[in-house]
């Protein structure tokens, strides 16, 4: 692999690596959404902060279960990876369900607060309303989207861990399979609704994600003496869909 061009900071004791590509990705989404000038700059800044808070939600949930992790931002969003995969693989499905939902929970809470503030300032000018709308979208909108049962997003992971908590190993396999099927259905519905960005995400992060199929095969195969650690990466979940 080539040398990283990113900068690594420590936030709340958590290593956060920021690759410059994340700025390019957010700029691209903003331009495609029709933003320009100061609003485009606000979109990039607010979008990055929202992604950071989302990933910190995952990282702090891992820490709650005594697993330290690191955050990395790249072109399509961010992801949180446990520093010790072997330790993380011993977390229960209930614990991993909390980790998976912690990121979207941050966005839902911030979005709800922003919605209340926006109602209080509904008569304000565009210079106030637009940043509030952008902050609402990158928190509430992205959180709701991220909870869709697409296999690589938090919703898909949560579904797998919820099924695993209820039904055990067979439940995890069922959850993964449902997530893959849901990815296909969401892609079709998104194309029909002309939400092409959602369709692309559903296909790329769901149907074209080899890890999801690999984990599914590991779950349905007979137990072996050595198995790959259960998936513990939270991320790419944060790739935002375009405002419509």
N, C-alpha and C positions, 0 to 999 in steps of 0.2 A: 504493500500500500504506500501511496505517496505521503509525504510529510504533511501533517495537518496545518492549515493556515489559521486555525481558530485560536481564540483567546480563552484561557481557563481561569475562572474566578471561583471563589468559595462563598456561597451564600448559605447562611445558617449551618456552616460546616459541611455543606454539600458541594462537591466539585461540579461546576457548570461550565461546559465547553461550548463556546459560541462560534460556529463557523460563519464566515461572511455570506455564505450562500443563503442563509435564512433571510437576510435583508433583500436579496434578489428575489426570493420566492414571494415574500410579502409584497414587494413592489409590483411583481407581475400580477398577483391577485388583485391588488388595488387598481392597477391600470385597466385590467379586464373588467373590473367592476365600475369603470367610468369615473374614477377619482383622479384628481390632479391637484397640483399646487399644495397649499397648506393642508388640505384634507387628506391628500395622499401621504404626506409626512406624518400626520396624526394617525392614519391607518397603520402605517408601519410601526410607529412607536407603541400605540395601544395594543396592536396585535401581538407584538413581541412580549409585552408585559403580561398579557393574558395567557400566552403560551407558557411563559415562565411560571406564573402562579399555578397553572394547571399541573405542570410537571413537578413543582414543589409539593403539590398535594399528594402525588404518587410517592415522592421520595420521603415525605414525612410519615406517610402511612407505612412504608417499608420500615422506617426507623422505629415506629411504634411497635413493630414486631422484631426489633433488634437486628434488622438487616440494613446495613449502610448501602447507599447507592450513588450513582453519578448521573448527571443529566447532560445530554448533548443536543445541540440544535444544528440542523442542516437544512437543505433546500426546502424540504417538504414538511418541516415542523420540528418537533422535539421528541425525544424518547428517554426514558429513565431505566437504567440497567443496574441491577444489584452488583456490588463489587465482588461478592462471593456467590457465584451461581449455585454451588453445592449447598450452602446454607439456605439460600432462597428456595431451592427445590424441596426443602423440608417443611415449608410453610403449608398449612392446610388450605383446602379450597375455600373455606370460610374466610381465612385471613387474606388470601389472594383476591377474593371477591371485594373485600374492603379496599385493598390497594387499587384494584381496577376502577372502582367507583369514586375513589377519593379525588381524582383529577376533575372529572365532570362535576362533582359536588361543589368544588370551589367555584367553577363557572356559573353554576345554577344560583348559588348564594349571591355572588357578585352581580349577576344579571338581575336578580330580584330586587336587590338594593338599588341598582341603577334605574330600573323601571320605576320604582317609587320616586326617586329623585327626578327622573324625567317628567313624571306627572306633575310634580311640584313646579317645574320650570317649563311647562308646556307653552307658555306665552312668551318665552324668551326668544331672542334672535337666533338666526342660523348659526352664528359663531359659537353659541352654547349648545344648541340642539344637535348639531351635527356631531361634535365629539361625544355627546351623550349617546347618540344613536350608534356610533361606531363602537363605543365601549360596551353598550348593550349587546350588539351583534357578536363581537369577538368573545364575549363571555357566555351569554345565554344561548345565542344561536349556535355557536360552535359546540357548547356542552350538549345541547339536544341532538345535534347531528352526530356527535361522537358516541352517543348512546344507541345509535342504530346497531342492529345485530350483525354488522359486517365483521368478518372473522378477525381482521387485524386492528379494529378499533376497540375502544374500551367496552362498548356494548357487546361486541362479540366475545371478548374475553370474560366479561362478567357473566354472560349466558353460560359459557363453558364451566366456569367455577361454581356457579349456582347449581347447575345440573350435577356437577361432581360432588358438591356438598350434600345434595339430596340423594343421589343414586350411586355415588362412588365412582369407580373407574369407568363403568359403563356409561354413567351420566356425562362424564367429561367427553367421551367419544360422541355421544348424542349431541351435546352442546356444540362441539366443533363442527359436526356435520350440518346441524341446523344453521349455524353461522355461515357456512359456505353456500348453502342453498339460498339463504336470505340475501347474501351478497348478489347472487344472480337475479333474484326477483327485484331487488332494489334497483339494480342497474337497468332492468327492462322498464320499470315504472318511471325511473328518472328520465330515460330517453323519451318516453311517451309524453312526459310533462315538460320536455325540453330543458330539463335541469342537467345539462351535459357534464358539468363539473362533478356533480354527485355521481353520475353514471361512471365517469372515469375513475373516481376514488373507489367505488364499489368493485369495479373490475380489477384495478391494479392492486388494491390492498386486500381484496377478498379472493377473487377467482385466480389471479395471477401471483398469489403469495405462496411460494413453495413451502414455507415453514408451516403454514396451517395444515397442508396435506401431510407433511412429515409428522407433525404432532398427532394428527388423526391416525395415521398408520401405527405410530407407537402405542396409541391407546387401544387399538383393536387387535394388535398382535398379542400372542401369548406373552406373559411376563418372562423377561430374560434376566440373567444374572446382572447384566449391565445395561441400563437404559439411559437415554439422554435425560438430563434434568428437565423437569416440567417447565414450560414456558414461564419466564419471570420478567420479560421485558415489557414495559408499558410505554407505548409511544406510537407515533405516526398516527395515531389517533387524533393527533392535534392538527393534522393537515386540514385547514379550513375549506369549506365549500364557498363558492362565490356568492355574494349577495345577489339576489334576483329582483 
